[in-house]
Amino acid sequence: AAFCTGLHNDFLCCYPAEPFEEARRALLAAGAAGTALSGSGPAFMGLFHSLAAAEQAAQTLRRRYQSCYVAEPVETGCTLVLEA
């Protein structure tokens, strides 16, 4: 959990704050342990303690956000678990 509190992306300063702050708050309210801008944007991600928690959050977040995906780490890259 300590790892999740230190997530940072230098590109975040390049975007208007409000849409990302809104997404960050929504992810945290849905149970994310941490949030961050993904890559160079404009995608935002949340890290969850379990796949079940991430899937539940995705169901909730899809009511508000058009594109919401669940992925889990693999040895290299990631595997899409659930597609909207």
PDB file with SEQRES, HELIX, SHEET and CRYST1 records, atoms N, CA, C and O in Angstrom:
SEQRES   1 A   84  ALA ALA PHE CYS THR GLY LEU HIS ASN ASP PHE LEU CYS          
SEQRES   2 A   84  CYS TYR PRO ALA GLU PRO PHE GLU GLU ALA ARG ARG ALA          
SEQRES   3 A   84  LEU LEU ALA ALA GLY ALA ALA GLY THR ALA LEU SER GLY          
SEQRES   4 A   84  SER GLY PRO ALA PHE MET GLY LEU PHE HIS SER LEU ALA          
SEQRES   5 A   84  ALA ALA GLU GLN ALA ALA GLN THR LEU ARG ARG ARG TYR          
SEQRES   6 A   84  GLN SER CYS TYR VAL ALA GLU PRO VAL GLU THR GLY CYS          
SEQRES   7 A   84  THR LEU VAL LEU GLU ALA                                      
HELIX    1 AA1 ALA A    2  THR A    5  1                                   4    
HELIX    2 AA2 ASP A   10  CYS A   14  5                                   5    
HELIX    3 AA3 ALA A   17  ALA A   29  1                                  13    
HELIX    4 AA4 LEU A   51  LEU A   61  1                                  11    
SHEET    1 AA1 2 GLY A  34  SER A  38  0                                        
SHEET    2 AA1 2 ALA A  43  LEU A  47 -1                                        
SHEET    1 AA2 2 VAL A  70  PRO A  73  0                                        
SHEET    2 AA2 2 CYS A  78  LEU A  82 -1                                        
CRYST1    1.000    1.000    1.000  90.00  90.00  90.00 P 1           1          
ATOM      1  N   ALA A   1       0.817  -1.202   0.000  1.00  0.00           N  
ATOM      2  CA  ALA A   1       0.000   0.000   0.000  1.00  0.00           C  
ATOM      3  C   ALA A   1       0.852   1.255   0.000  1.00  0.00           C  
ATOM      4  O   ALA A   1       0.447   2.264  -0.577  1.00  0.00           O  
ATOM      5  N   ALA A   2       2.021   1.227   0.629  1.00  0.00           N  
ATOM      6  CA  ALA A   2       2.895   2.397   0.648  1.00  0.00           C  
ATOM      7  C   ALA A   2       3.345   2.750  -0.766  1.00  0.00           C  
ATOM      8  O   ALA A   2       3.497   3.926  -1.096  1.00  0.00           O  
ATOM      9  N   PHE A   3       3.556   1.742  -1.592  1.00  0.00           N  
ATOM     10  CA  PHE A   3       3.931   1.977  -2.987  1.00  0.00           C  
ATOM     11  C   PHE A   3       2.882   2.831  -3.688  1.00  0.00           C  
ATOM     12  O   PHE A   3       3.222   3.726  -4.462  1.00  0.00           O  
ATOM     13  N   CYS A   4       1.632   2.562  -3.425  1.00  0.00           N  
ATOM     14  CA  CYS A   4       0.533   3.241  -4.105  1.00  0.00           C  
ATOM     15  C   CYS A   4       0.457   4.724  -3.775  1.00  0.00           C  
ATOM     16  O   CYS A   4      -0.021   5.507  -4.595  1.00  0.00           O  
ATOM     17  N   THR A   5       0.909   5.125  -2.612  1.00  0.00           N  
ATOM     18  CA  THR A   5       0.827   6.538  -2.233  1.00  0.00           C  
ATOM     19  C   THR A   5       1.902   7.371  -2.915  1.00  0.00           C  
ATOM     20  O   THR A   5       1.794   8.597  -2.952  1.00  0.00           O  
ATOM     21  N   GLY A   6       2.944   6.728  -3.458  1.00  0.00           N  
ATOM     22  CA  GLY A   6       4.032   7.461  -4.085  1.00  0.00           C  
ATOM     23  C   GLY A   6       3.977   7.508  -5.594  1.00  0.00           C  
ATOM     24  O   GLY A   6       4.958   7.905  -6.222  1.00  0.00           O  
ATOM     25  N   LEU A   7       2.873   7.120  -6.201  1.00  0.00           N  
ATOM     26  CA  LEU A   7       2.761   7.131  -7.660  1.00  0.00           C  
ATOM     27  C   LEU A   7       2.831   8.558  -8.183  1.00  0.00           C  
ATOM     28  O   LEU A   7       2.224   9.468  -7.618  1.00  0.00           O  
ATOM     29  N   HIS A   8       3.577   8.744  -9.266  1.00  0.00           N  
ATOM     30  CA  HIS A   8       3.748  10.089  -9.825  1.00  0.00           C  
ATOM     31  C   HIS A   8       4.044   9.983 -11.315  1.00  0.00           C  
ATOM     32  O   HIS A   8       4.668   9.020 -11.761  1.00  0.00           O  
ATOM     33  N   ASN A   9       3.600  10.966 -12.079  1.00  0.00           N  
ATOM     34  CA  ASN A   9       3.882  11.041 -13.502  1.00  0.00           C  
ATOM     35  C   ASN A   9       4.154  12.497 -13.848  1.00  0.00           C  
ATOM     36  O   ASN A   9       3.286  13.347 -13.650  1.00  0.00           O  
ATOM     37  N   ASP A  10       5.334  12.798 -14.357  1.00  0.00           N  
ATOM     38  CA  ASP A  10       5.718  14.179 -14.675  1.00  0.00           C  
ATOM     39  C   ASP A  10       4.839  14.817 -15.743  1.00  0.00           C  
ATOM     40  O   ASP A  10       4.744  16.043 -15.799  1.00  0.00           O  
ATOM     41  N   PHE A  11       4.194  14.021 -16.588  1.00  0.00           N  
ATOM     42  CA  PHE A  11       3.344  14.577 -17.642  1.00  0.00           C  
ATOM     43  C   PHE A  11       2.043  15.177 -17.101  1.00  0.00           C  
ATOM     44  O   PHE A  11       1.365  15.915 -17.815  1.00  0.00           O  
ATOM     45  N   LEU A  12       1.694  14.875 -15.871  1.00  0.00           N  
ATOM     46  CA  LEU A  12       0.432  15.376 -15.317  1.00  0.00           C  
ATOM     47  C   LEU A  12       0.357  16.896 -15.357  1.00  0.00           C  
ATOM     48  O   LEU A  12      -0.730  17.454 -15.512  1.00  0.00           O  
ATOM     49  N   CYS A  13       1.476  17.567 -15.222  1.00  0.00           N  
ATOM     50  CA  CYS A  13       1.475  19.037 -15.245  1.00  0.00           C  
ATOM     51  C   CYS A  13       1.128  19.595 -16.620  1.00  0.00           C  
ATOM     52  O   CYS A  13       0.847  20.787 -16.743  1.00  0.00           O  
ATOM     53  N   CYS A  14       1.139  18.764 -17.653  1.00  0.00           N  
ATOM     54  CA  CYS A  14       0.873  19.217 -19.022  1.00  0.00           C  
ATOM     55  C   CYS A  14      -0.614  19.256 -19.368  1.00  0.00           C  
ATOM     56  O   CYS A  14      -0.987  19.715 -20.447  1.00  0.00           O  
ATOM     57  N   TYR A  15      -1.451  18.785 -18.472  1.00  0.00           N  
ATOM     58  CA  TYR A  15      -2.884  18.686 -18.733  1.00  0.00           C  
ATOM     59  C   TYR A  15      -3.664  19.562 -17.761  1.00  0.00           C  
ATOM     60  O   TYR A  15      -3.184  19.849 -16.664  1.00  0.00           O  
ATOM     61  N   PRO A  16      -4.884  19.997 -18.158  1.00  0.00           N  
ATOM     62  CA  PRO A  16      -5.729  20.739 -17.207  1.00  0.00           C  
ATOM     63  C   PRO A  16      -5.998  19.878 -15.978  1.00  0.00           C  
ATOM     64  O   PRO A  16      -6.291  18.689 -16.105  1.00  0.00           O  
ATOM     65  N   ALA A  17      -5.901  20.456 -14.817  1.00  0.00           N  
ATOM     66  CA  ALA A  17      -5.966  19.687 -13.570  1.00  0.00           C  
ATOM     67  C   ALA A  17      -7.338  19.071 -13.318  1.00  0.00           C  
ATOM     68  O   ALA A  17      -7.413  17.928 -12.866  1.00  0.00           O  
ATOM     69  N   GLU A  18      -8.407  19.777 -13.590  1.00  0.00           N  
ATOM     70  CA  GLU A  18      -9.726  19.324 -13.137  1.00  0.00           C  
ATOM     71  C   GLU A  18     -10.175  17.968 -13.678  1.00  0.00           C  
ATOM     72  O   GLU A  18     -10.614  17.138 -12.882  1.00  0.00           O  
ATOM     73  N   PRO A  19     -10.093  17.692 -14.984  1.00  0.00           N  
ATOM     74  CA  PRO A  19     -10.556  16.362 -15.428  1.00  0.00           C  
ATOM     75  C   PRO A  19      -9.786  15.222 -14.749  1.00  0.00           C  
ATOM     76  O   PRO A  19     -10.369  14.186 -14.428  1.00  0.00           O  
ATOM     77  N   PHE A  20      -8.498  15.409 -14.532  1.00  0.00           N  
ATOM     78  CA  PHE A  20      -7.705  14.354 -13.914  1.00  0.00           C  
ATOM     79  C   PHE A  20      -7.961  14.265 -12.417  1.00  0.00           C  
ATOM     80  O   PHE A  20      -7.957  13.175 -11.846  1.00  0.00           O  
ATOM     81  N   GLU A  21      -8.180  15.392 -11.794  1.00  0.00           N  
ATOM     82  CA  GLU A  21      -8.503  15.368 -10.365  1.00  0.00           C  
ATOM     83  C   GLU A  21      -9.851  14.685 -10.148  1.00  0.00           C  
ATOM     84  O   GLU A  21     -10.028  13.945  -9.180  1.00  0.00           O  
ATOM     85  N   GLU A  22     -10.790  14.931 -11.039  1.00  0.00           N  
ATOM     86  CA  GLU A  22     -12.096  14.276 -10.960  1.00  0.00           C  
ATOM     87  C   GLU A  22     -11.949  12.758 -11.122  1.00  0.00           C  
ATOM     88  O   GLU A  22     -12.556  11.990 -10.376  1.00  0.00           O  
ATOM     89  N   ALA A  23     -11.145  12.331 -12.092  1.00  0.00           N  
ATOM     90  CA  ALA A  23     -10.918  10.895 -12.311  1.00  0.00           C  
ATOM     91  C   ALA A  23     -10.199  10.287 -11.105  1.00  0.00           C  
ATOM     92  O   ALA A  23     -10.535   9.183 -10.677  1.00  0.00           O  
ATOM     93  N   ARG A  24      -9.229  10.986 -10.565  1.00  0.00           N  
ATOM     94  CA  ARG A  24      -8.501  10.497  -9.394  1.00  0.00           C  
ATOM     95  C   ARG A  24      -9.436  10.303  -8.212  1.00  0.00           C  
ATOM     96  O   ARG A  24      -9.388   9.274  -7.537  1.00  0.00           O  
ATOM     97  N   ARG A  25     -10.280  11.283  -7.965  1.00  0.00           N  
ATOM     98  CA  ARG A  25     -11.236  11.180  -6.848  1.00  0.00           C  
ATOM     99  C   ARG A  25     -12.212  10.024  -7.078  1.00  0.00           C  
ATOM    100  O   ARG A  25     -12.542   9.300  -6.139  1.00  0.00           O  
ATOM    101  N   ALA A  26     -12.671   9.848  -8.308  1.00  0.00           N  
ATOM    102  CA  ALA A  26     -13.610   8.765  -8.619  1.00  0.00           C  
ATOM    103  C   ALA A  26     -12.958   7.398  -8.391  1.00  0.00           C  
ATOM    104  O   ALA A  26     -13.590   6.495  -7.842  1.00  0.00           O  
ATOM    105  N   LEU A  27     -11.709   7.243  -8.804  1.00  0.00           N  
ATOM    106  CA  LEU A  27     -10.999   5.979  -8.588  1.00  0.00           C  
ATOM    107  C   LEU A  27     -10.805   5.702  -7.105  1.00  0.00           C  
ATOM    108  O   LEU A  27     -11.013   4.576  -6.652  1.00  0.00           O  
ATOM    109  N   LEU A  28     -10.411   6.713  -6.348  1.00  0.00           N  
ATOM    110  CA  LEU A  28     -10.222   6.526  -4.906  1.00  0.00           C  
ATOM    111  C   LEU A  28     -11.543   6.193  -4.217  1.00  0.00           C  
ATOM    112  O   LEU A  28     -11.587   5.344  -3.327  1.00  0.00           O  
ATOM    113  N   ALA A  29     -12.623   6.864  -4.632  1.00  0.00           N  
ATOM    114  CA  ALA A  29     -13.943   6.578  -4.058  1.00  0.00           C  
ATOM    115  C   ALA A  29     -14.393   5.158  -4.387  1.00  0.00           C  
ATOM    116  O   ALA A  29     -15.147   4.550  -3.627  1.00  0.00           O  
ATOM    117  N   ALA A  30     -13.928   4.626  -5.526  1.00  0.00           N  
ATOM    118  CA  ALA A  30     -14.276   3.265  -5.931  1.00  0.00           C  
ATOM    119  C   ALA A  30     -13.370   2.223  -5.278  1.00  0.00           C  
ATOM    120  O   ALA A  30     -13.534   1.026  -5.512  1.00  0.00           O  
ATOM    121  N   GLY A  31     -12.419   2.669  -4.463  1.00  0.00           N  
ATOM    122  CA  GLY A  31     -11.588   1.735  -3.707  1.00  0.00           C  
ATOM    123  C   GLY A  31     -10.148   1.583  -4.151  1.00  0.00           C  
ATOM    124  O   GLY A  31      -9.443   0.705  -3.653  1.00  0.00           O  
ATOM    125  N   ALA A  32      -9.694   2.414  -5.076  1.00  0.00           N  
ATOM    126  CA  ALA A  32      -8.296   2.310  -5.518  1.00  0.00           C  
ATOM    127  C   ALA A  32      -7.342   2.618  -4.366  1.00  0.00           C  
ATOM    128  O   ALA A  32      -7.579   3.529  -3.572  1.00  0.00           O  
ATOM    129  N   ALA A  33      -6.262   1.844  -4.290  1.00  0.00           N  
ATOM    130  CA  ALA A  33      -5.233   2.085  -3.281  1.00  0.00           C  
ATOM    131  C   ALA A  33      -4.323   3.231  -3.709  1.00  0.00           C  
ATOM    132  O   ALA A  33      -3.684   3.865  -2.870  1.00  0.00           O  
ATOM    133  N   GLY A  34      -4.265   3.496  -5.009  1.00  0.00           N  
ATOM    134  CA  GLY A  34      -3.468   4.588  -5.550  1.00  0.00           C  
ATOM    135  C   GLY A  34      -3.898   4.870  -6.968  1.00  0.00           C  
ATOM    136  O   GLY A  34      -4.526   4.031  -7.613  1.00  0.00           O  
ATOM    137  N   THR A  35      -3.560   6.058  -7.458  1.00  0.00           N  
ATOM    138  CA  THR A  35      -3.945   6.459  -8.807  1.00  0.00           C  
ATOM    139  C   THR A  35      -2.777   7.178  -9.461  1.00  0.00           C  
ATOM    140  O   THR A  35      -1.894   7.692  -8.774  1.00  0.00           O  
ATOM    141  N   ALA A  36      -2.770   7.216 -10.792  1.00  0.00           N  
ATOM    142  CA  ALA A  36      -1.734   7.941 -11.529  1.00  0.00           C  
ATOM    143  C   ALA A  36      -2.155   8.107 -12.976  1.00  0.00           C  
ATOM    144  O   ALA A  36      -2.970   7.347 -13.500  1.00  0.00           O  
ATOM    145  N   LEU A  37      -1.578   9.124 -13.611  1.00  0.00           N  
ATOM    146  CA  LEU A  37      -1.693   9.281 -15.050  1.00  0.00           C  
ATOM    147  C   LEU A  37      -0.905   8.136 -15.674  1.00  0.00           C  
ATOM    148  O   LEU A  37       0.199   7.829 -15.222  1.00  0.00           O  
ATOM    149  N   SER A  38      -1.450   7.507 -16.695  1.00  0.00           N  
ATOM    150  CA  SER A  38      -0.798   6.365 -17.331  1.00  0.00           C  
ATOM    151  C   SER A  38      -0.032   6.829 -18.561  1.00  0.00           C  
ATOM    152  O   SER A  38      -0.620   7.416 -19.469  1.00  0.00           O  
ATOM    153  N   GLY A  39       1.247   6.580 -18.601  1.00  0.00           N  
ATOM    154  CA  GLY A  39       2.070   6.969 -19.736  1.00  0.00           C  
ATOM    155  C   GLY A  39       2.085   8.473 -19.918  1.00  0.00           C  
ATOM    156  O   GLY A  39       2.218   9.221 -18.949  1.00  0.00           O  
ATOM    157  N   SER A  40       1.949   8.920 -21.162  1.00  0.00           N  
ATOM    158  CA  SER A  40       1.922  10.355 -21.425  1.00  0.00           C  
ATOM    159  C   SER A  40       0.492  10.882 -21.485  1.00  0.00           C  
ATOM    160  O   SER A  40       0.258  12.010 -21.922  1.00  0.00           O  
ATOM    161  N   GLY A  41      -0.468  10.060 -21.044  1.00  0.00           N  
ATOM    162  CA  GLY A  41      -1.858  10.480 -20.953  1.00  0.00           C  
ATOM    163  C   GLY A  41      -2.596  10.231 -22.252  1.00  0.00           C  
ATOM    164  O   GLY A  41      -2.008   9.740 -23.216  1.00  0.00           O  
ATOM    165  N   PRO A  42      -3.843  10.554 -22.289  1.00  0.00           N  
ATOM    166  CA  PRO A  42      -4.654  11.103 -21.207  1.00  0.00           C  
ATOM    167  C   PRO A  42      -5.384  10.049 -20.380  1.00  0.00           C  
ATOM    168  O   PRO A  42      -6.438  10.344 -19.817  1.00  0.00           O  
ATOM    169  N   ALA A  43      -4.864   8.856 -20.292  1.00  0.00           N  
ATOM    170  CA  ALA A  43      -5.509   7.815 -19.483  1.00  0.00           C  
ATOM    171  C   ALA A  43      -5.073   7.909 -18.022  1.00  0.00           C  
ATOM    172  O   ALA A  43      -3.920   8.220 -17.720  1.00  0.00           O  
ATOM    173  N   PHE A  44      -6.011   7.635 -17.131  1.00  0.00           N  
ATOM    174  CA  PHE A  44      -5.722   7.620 -15.705  1.00  0.00           C  
ATOM    175  C   PHE A  44      -5.941   6.200 -15.216  1.00  0.00           C  
ATOM    176  O   PHE A  44      -6.830   5.506 -15.710  1.00  0.00           O  
ATOM    177  N   MET A  45      -5.147   5.762 -14.258  1.00  0.00           N  
ATOM    178  CA  MET A  45      -5.275   4.389 -13.769  1.00  0.00           C  
ATOM    179  C   MET A  45      -5.394   4.363 -12.255  1.00  0.00           C  
ATOM    180  O   MET A  45      -4.956   5.277 -11.555  1.00  0.00           O  
ATOM    181  N   GLY A  46      -6.000   3.288 -11.776  1.00  0.00           N  
ATOM    182  CA  GLY A  46      -6.074   3.035 -10.346  1.00  0.00           C  
ATOM    183  C   GLY A  46      -5.522   1.656 -10.058  1.00  0.00           C  
ATOM    184  O   GLY A  46      -5.723   0.724 -10.837  1.00  0.00           O  
ATOM    185  N   LEU A  47      -4.829   1.525  -8.942  1.00  0.00           N  
ATOM    186  CA  LEU A  47      -4.313   0.229  -8.511  1.00  0.00           C  
ATOM    187  C   LEU A  47      -5.187  -0.276  -7.378  1.00  0.00           C  
ATOM    188  O   LEU A  47      -5.493   0.454  -6.435  1.00  0.00           O  
ATOM    189  N   PHE A  48      -5.587  -1.549  -7.485  1.00  0.00           N  
ATOM    190  CA  PHE A  48      -6.496  -2.144  -6.508  1.00  0.00           C  
ATOM    191  C   PHE A  48      -5.826  -3.340  -5.844  1.00  0.00           C  
ATOM    192  O   PHE A  48      -4.919  -3.948  -6.412  1.00  0.00           O  
ATOM    193  N   HIS A  49      -6.275  -3.669  -4.648  1.00  0.00           N  
ATOM    194  CA  HIS A  49      -5.681  -4.763  -3.895  1.00  0.00           C  
ATOM    195  C   HIS A  49      -6.061  -6.135  -4.439  1.00  0.00           C  
ATOM    196  O   HIS A  49      -5.387  -7.121  -4.140  1.00  0.00           O  
ATOM    197  N   SER A  50      -7.126  -6.217  -5.231  1.00  0.00           N  
ATOM    198  CA  SER A  50      -7.525  -7.510  -5.779  1.00  0.00           C  
ATOM    199  C   SER A  50      -8.215  -7.308  -7.127  1.00  0.00           C  
ATOM    200  O   SER A  50      -8.714  -6.227  -7.440  1.00  0.00           O  
ATOM    201  N   LEU A  51      -8.226  -8.370  -7.903  1.00  0.00           N  
ATOM    202  CA  LEU A  51      -8.914  -8.343  -9.187  1.00  0.00           C  
ATOM    203  C   LEU A  51     -10.404  -8.107  -8.981  1.00  0.00           C  
ATOM    204  O   LEU A  51     -11.025  -7.366  -9.743  1.00  0.00           O  
ATOM    205  N   ALA A  52     -10.980  -8.729  -7.962  1.00  0.00           N  
ATOM    206  CA  ALA A  52     -12.411  -8.553  -7.682  1.00  0.00           C  
ATOM    207  C   ALA A  52     -12.730  -7.098  -7.374  1.00  0.00           C  
ATOM    208  O   ALA A  52     -13.745  -6.575  -7.836  1.00  0.00           O  
ATOM    209  N   ALA A  53     -11.877  -6.443  -6.601  1.00  0.00           N  
ATOM    210  CA  ALA A  53     -12.096  -5.026  -6.269  1.00  0.00           C  
ATOM    211  C   ALA A  53     -11.993  -4.163  -7.522  1.00  0.00           C  
ATOM    212  O   ALA A  53     -12.762  -3.216  -7.690  1.00  0.00           O  
ATOM    213  N   ALA A  54     -11.049  -4.485  -8.398  1.00  0.00           N  
ATOM    214  CA  ALA A  54     -10.893  -3.721  -9.641  1.00  0.00           C  
ATOM    215  C   ALA A  54     -12.100  -3.906 -10.551  1.00  0.00           C  
ATOM    216  O   ALA A  54     -12.569  -2.945 -11.159  1.00  0.00           O  
ATOM    217  N   GLU A  55     -12.605  -5.126 -10.650  1.00  0.00           N  
ATOM    218  CA  GLU A  55     -13.777  -5.384 -11.498  1.00  0.00           C  
ATOM    219  C   GLU A  55     -15.014  -4.668 -10.964  1.00  0.00           C  
ATOM    220  O   GLU A  55     -15.806  -4.129 -11.738  1.00  0.00           O  
ATOM    221  N   GLN A  56     -15.180  -4.663  -9.650  1.00  0.00           N  
ATOM    222  CA  GLN A  56     -16.314  -3.954  -9.046  1.00  0.00           C  
ATOM    223  C   GLN A  56     -16.202  -2.453  -9.307  1.00  0.00           C  
ATOM    224  O   GLN A  56     -17.187  -1.799  -9.649  1.00  0.00           O  
ATOM    225  N   ALA A  57     -15.006  -1.919  -9.145  1.00  0.00           N  
ATOM    226  CA  ALA A  57     -14.787  -0.495  -9.399  1.00  0.00           C  
ATOM    227  C   ALA A  57     -15.061  -0.154 -10.860  1.00  0.00           C  
ATOM    228  O   ALA A  57     -15.661   0.879 -11.157  1.00  0.00           O  
ATOM    229  N   ALA A  58     -14.626  -1.017 -11.767  1.00  0.00           N  
ATOM    230  CA  ALA A  58     -14.849  -0.769 -13.190  1.00  0.00           C  
ATOM    231  C   ALA A  58     -16.339  -0.712 -13.509  1.00  0.00           C  
ATOM    232  O   ALA A  58     -16.772   0.142 -14.283  1.00  0.00           O  
ATOM    233  N   GLN A  59     -17.124  -1.607 -12.926  1.00  0.00           N  
ATOM    234  CA  GLN A  59     -18.571  -1.575 -13.142  1.00  0.00           C  
ATOM    235  C   GLN A  59     -19.153  -0.245 -12.682  1.00  0.00           C  
ATOM    236  O   GLN A  59     -19.996   0.340 -13.361  1.00  0.00           O  
ATOM    237  N   THR A  60     -18.706   0.222 -11.543  1.00  0.00           N  
ATOM    238  CA  THR A  60     -19.186   1.508 -11.013  1.00  0.00           C  
ATOM    239  C   THR A  60     -18.728   2.662 -11.895  1.00  0.00           C  
ATOM    240  O   THR A  60     -19.522   3.543 -12.225  1.00  0.00           O  
ATOM    241  N   LEU A  61     -17.466   2.665 -12.277  1.00  0.00           N  
ATOM    242  CA  LEU A  61     -16.899   3.778 -13.045  1.00  0.00           C  
ATOM    243  C   LEU A  61     -17.442   3.841 -14.472  1.00  0.00           C  
ATOM    244  O   LEU A  61     -17.485   4.919 -15.064  1.00  0.00           O  
ATOM    245  N   ARG A  62     -17.855   2.708 -15.030  1.00  0.00           N  
ATOM    246  CA  ARG A  62     -18.399   2.711 -16.396  1.00  0.00           C  
ATOM    247  C   ARG A  62     -19.698   3.513 -16.494  1.00  0.00           C  
ATOM    248  O   ARG A  62     -20.079   3.932 -17.587  1.00  0.00           O  
ATOM    249  N   ARG A  63     -20.362   3.725 -15.397  1.00  0.00           N  
ATOM    250  CA  ARG A  63     -21.576   4.561 -15.426  1.00  0.00           C  
ATOM    251  C   ARG A  63     -21.225   6.010 -15.763  1.00  0.00           C  
ATOM    252  O   ARG A  63     -22.061   6.756 -16.273  1.00  0.00           O  
ATOM    253  N   ARG A  64     -19.986   6.401 -15.473  1.00  0.00           N  
ATOM    254  CA  ARG A  64     -19.572   7.785 -15.663  1.00  0.00           C  
ATOM    255  C   ARG A  64     -18.551   7.964 -16.782  1.00  0.00           C  
ATOM    256  O   ARG A  64     -18.532   8.997 -17.451  1.00  0.00           O  
ATOM    257  N   TYR A  65     -17.707   6.961 -16.982  1.00  0.00           N  
ATOM    258  CA  TYR A  65     -16.619   7.076 -17.956  1.00  0.00           C  
ATOM    259  C   TYR A  65     -16.821   6.050 -19.065  1.00  0.00           C  
ATOM    260  O   TYR A  65     -17.066   4.873 -18.802  1.00  0.00           O  
ATOM    261  N   GLN A  66     -16.713   6.515 -20.312  1.00  0.00           N  
ATOM    262  CA  GLN A  66     -16.993   5.673 -21.472  1.00  0.00           C  
ATOM    263  C   GLN A  66     -16.025   4.492 -21.577  1.00  0.00           C  
ATOM    264  O   GLN A  66     -16.456   3.365 -21.821  1.00  0.00           O  
ATOM    265  N   SER A  67     -14.759   4.731 -21.400  1.00  0.00           N  
ATOM    266  CA  SER A  67     -13.751   3.673 -21.530  1.00  0.00           C  
ATOM    267  C   SER A  67     -13.160   3.353 -20.172  1.00  0.00           C  
ATOM    268  O   SER A  67     -12.499   4.190 -19.557  1.00  0.00           O  
ATOM    269  N   CYS A  68     -13.398   2.152 -19.717  1.00  0.00           N  
ATOM    270  CA  CYS A  68     -12.892   1.719 -18.419  1.00  0.00           C  
ATOM    271  C   CYS A  68     -12.516   0.243 -18.548  1.00  0.00           C  
ATOM    272  O   CYS A  68     -13.358  -0.589 -18.885  1.00  0.00           O  
ATOM    273  N   TYR A  69     -11.267  -0.074 -18.282  1.00  0.00           N  
ATOM    274  CA  TYR A  69     -10.763  -1.430 -18.479  1.00  0.00           C  
ATOM    275  C   TYR A  69     -10.118  -1.957 -17.196  1.00  0.00           C  
ATOM    276  O   TYR A  69      -9.647  -1.188 -16.359  1.00  0.00           O  
ATOM    277  N   VAL A  70     -10.107  -3.260 -17.064  1.00  0.00           N  
ATOM    278  CA  VAL A  70      -9.418  -3.930 -15.965  1.00  0.00           C  
ATOM    279  C   VAL A  70      -8.283  -4.733 -16.572  1.00  0.00           C  
ATOM    280  O   VAL A  70      -8.495  -5.502 -17.510  1.00  0.00           O  
ATOM    281  N   ALA A  71      -7.090  -4.563 -16.048  1.00  0.00           N  
ATOM    282  CA  ALA A  71      -5.925  -5.325 -16.497  1.00  0.00           C  
ATOM    283  C   ALA A  71      -5.177  -5.795 -15.263  1.00  0.00           C  
ATOM    284  O   ALA A  71      -5.276  -5.192 -14.194  1.00  0.00           O  
ATOM    285  N   GLU A  72      -4.436  -6.865 -15.418  1.00  0.00           N  
ATOM    286  CA  GLU A  72      -3.624  -7.323 -14.305  1.00  0.00           C  
ATOM    287  C   GLU A  72      -2.187  -7.506 -14.785  1.00  0.00           C  
ATOM    288  O   GLU A  72      -1.957  -7.790 -15.960  1.00  0.00           O  
ATOM    289  N   PRO A  73      -1.226  -7.345 -13.887  1.00  0.00           N  
ATOM    290  CA  PRO A  73       0.178  -7.458 -14.303  1.00  0.00           C  
ATOM    291  C   PRO A  73       0.526  -8.893 -14.704  1.00  0.00           C  
ATOM    292  O   PRO A  73      -0.006  -9.862 -14.162  1.00  0.00           O  
ATOM    293  N   VAL A  74       1.425  -8.989 -15.658  1.00  0.00           N  
ATOM    294  CA  VAL A  74       2.004 -10.264 -16.057  1.00  0.00           C  
ATOM    295  C   VAL A  74       3.521 -10.071 -16.075  1.00  0.00           C  
ATOM    296  O   VAL A  74       3.994  -8.970 -15.791  1.00  0.00           O  
ATOM    297  N   GLU A  75       4.273 -11.078 -16.391  1.00  0.00           N  
ATOM    298  CA  GLU A  75       5.729 -10.956 -16.360  1.00  0.00           C  
ATOM    299  C   GLU A  75       6.246  -9.840 -17.235  1.00  0.00           C  
ATOM    300  O   GLU A  75       7.162  -9.122 -16.834  1.00  0.00           O  
ATOM    301  N   THR A  76       5.684  -9.671 -18.430  1.00  0.00           N  
ATOM    302  CA  THR A  76       6.058  -8.560 -19.308  1.00  0.00           C  
ATOM    303  C   THR A  76       4.783  -7.992 -19.905  1.00  0.00           C  
ATOM    304  O   THR A  76       3.981  -8.736 -20.470  1.00  0.00           O  
ATOM    305  N   GLY A  77       4.587  -6.705 -19.792  1.00  0.00           N  
ATOM    306  CA  GLY A  77       3.389  -6.063 -20.305  1.00  0.00           C  
ATOM    307  C   GLY A  77       2.194  -6.289 -19.399  1.00  0.00           C  
ATOM    308  O   GLY A  77       2.332  -6.355 -18.177  1.00  0.00           O  
ATOM    309  N   CYS A  78       1.019  -6.407 -20.005  1.00  0.00           N  
ATOM    310  CA  CYS A  78      -0.195  -6.673 -19.226  1.00  0.00           C  
ATOM    311  C   CYS A  78      -1.164  -7.484 -20.077  1.00  0.00           C  
ATOM    312  O   CYS A  78      -1.022  -7.566 -21.297  1.00  0.00           O  
ATOM    313  N   THR A  79      -2.128  -8.068 -19.429  1.00  0.00           N  
ATOM    314  CA  THR A  79      -3.161  -8.838 -20.102  1.00  0.00           C  
ATOM    315  C   THR A  79      -4.494  -8.187 -19.806  1.00  0.00           C  
ATOM    316  O   THR A  79      -4.799  -7.928 -18.641  1.00  0.00           O  
ATOM    317  N   LEU A  80      -5.301  -7.914 -20.819  1.00  0.00           N  
ATOM    318  CA  LEU A  80      -6.622  -7.338 -20.623  1.00  0.00           C  
ATOM    319  C   LEU A  80      -7.532  -8.413 -20.033  1.00  0.00           C  
ATOM    320  O   LEU A  80      -7.673  -9.501 -20.591  1.00  0.00           O  
ATOM    321  N   VAL A  81      -8.145  -8.090 -18.898  1.00  0.00           N  
ATOM    322  CA  VAL A  81      -8.993  -9.050 -18.214  1.00  0.00           C  
ATOM    323  C   VAL A  81     -10.447  -8.887 -18.595  1.00  0.00           C  
ATOM    324  O   VAL A  81     -11.153  -9.874 -18.798  1.00  0.00           O  
ATOM    325  N   LEU A  82     -10.901  -7.647 -18.695  1.00  0.00           N  
ATOM    326  CA  LEU A  82     -12.303  -7.370 -18.956  1.00  0.00           C  
ATOM    327  C   LEU A  82     -12.394  -6.160 -19.857  1.00  0.00           C  
ATOM    328  O   LEU A  82     -11.820  -5.116 -19.544  1.00  0.00           O  
ATOM    329  N   GLU A  83     -13.093  -6.271 -20.954  1.00  0.00           N  
ATOM    330  CA  GLU A  83     -13.218  -5.158 -21.879  1.00  0.00           C  
ATOM    331  C   GLU A  83     -14.653  -4.651 -21.853  1.00  0.00           C  
ATOM    332  O   GLU A  83     -15.604  -5.431 -21.794  1.00  0.00           O  
ATOM    333  N   ALA A  84     -14.791  -3.327 -21.899  1.00  0.00           N  
ATOM    334  CA  ALA A  84     -16.120  -2.700 -21.865  1.00  0.00           C  
ATOM    335  C   ALA A  84     -16.899  -3.024 -23.102  1.00  0.00           C  
ATOM    336  O   ALA A  84     -18.038  -2.582 -23.247  1.00  0.00           O  
TER     337      ALA A  84                                                      
END                                                                             
